[in-house]
């Protein structure tokens, strides 16, 4: 069963333009909304793990890092 999405607090002008666009394309407003979302997300590329890891390394560059073995040891000592 497909999911649903409710969008609240839309500007009246935005709704009017969506309805006009839907009419131009011969679709319902809901179908037009789905198509806009599909097109917007179709071109978006999911980053790879390696890209995300590189981004994290860049964000944390120059910060002090605690080795994982120290964190594990601290956790065990707390028990």
N, C-alpha and C positions, 0 to 999 in steps of 0.2 A: 504494500500500500504506500503510495507516495506521501511524502510529508507535506506539511503546509507551513506557511509563514505569514504572520500578520505584521503589517507595517503601520505604525501609529504616528500621529503628529506630522502628517505631510502637509506642506504648504498648498493652499487652494490652487494657486497657479500651476504648481507641479502636477497636481491631479488633472487639471484641465488640459495641460499639454500632453499628459499620458493618454488621456481619452482621445484627443485629436490624433495623436500618432497611431493609436490602435485603430481608429476609424480609417486612416489612410492605408493601413496595412490589411484591412479587412478582418481584424481580430477583435476579440473582447479585450477589455482593459486588463483583465487578469492574464490572458494569454500574452498580451504585449509585455506585461511586467515580467513574466517568465522568460520571454525571449530576450529582453534587455539583460536580465541576470545571467542567462546562459551565455550570451555573447561576451559580456564583461568578464566572466570567469573562465571562458574557454581559452583566452589568450594568456591567462596567468599561469606561470610555470612554478611548480612546487620546487623549492630549493632542495638540493641533495644534502645528505648528512654531512658530507665533506664541506659543502659551502656553509652550512650552519655552524660547523665546528670552527671553520676559519673565521667566521664573523664573531663567534664567542671569544676566540683567542685574541682578535683585534680589540674587542671591547674590554677585555681584562688585561691587556698588555700593561706591564709596569706595576701591576698589583702583586702583593705578597700572596702566595698560594700555600695552603697547608697541605702537606702530603697526605694522601688517603690513609696510609697506615697509622698516622698519628690520630686522625679522626676516629678510625676504628678502635684504636687502643683506648682513647678517651671514652668512647661509648661503652666499651666493655668494663672499664673501671667504674663507671657510674652505676652499674647494676648491683 
